[in-house]
Amino acid sequence: RTKDTHSISLVMYCIVVVAIVLWLVYGLLLNDGPLIVANALSLFPIVYIFIVKLVNTIKGKDKLSI
């Protein structure tokens, strides 16, 4: 609600986004429905939080924390 992302690591969220995308691609290659659905659904909130963190970092509200 407050969009406070000060305690979230941008690097960690980059790694999480890449990992979820890779699992989604793997599920697509295997044509595995549950794997595709699970990773596609989890990708939405993860990408949203990543974008909010990135915007806050660019605006200077957050520092680049590792």
Phi, psi and omega in degrees: 000320182272347182057031176277115183242022184301323185269008181257134178276125179294320180296318179298318180290328173300314180297318180295316179299314180297318181297316180294320178297318179295320176295323178295316177298318178299316177297322178294320179294325179275349185057045182259105184305306180300323179293320179295312183296315182299315182285326177294318180291324180284339181292326183300304180292328180293316179293322178299312179296320178299316180294317178298317178297316180297316179297316179296324179290318180294320180287348179090007177289328179239151172268161179285102181256143182254000000 
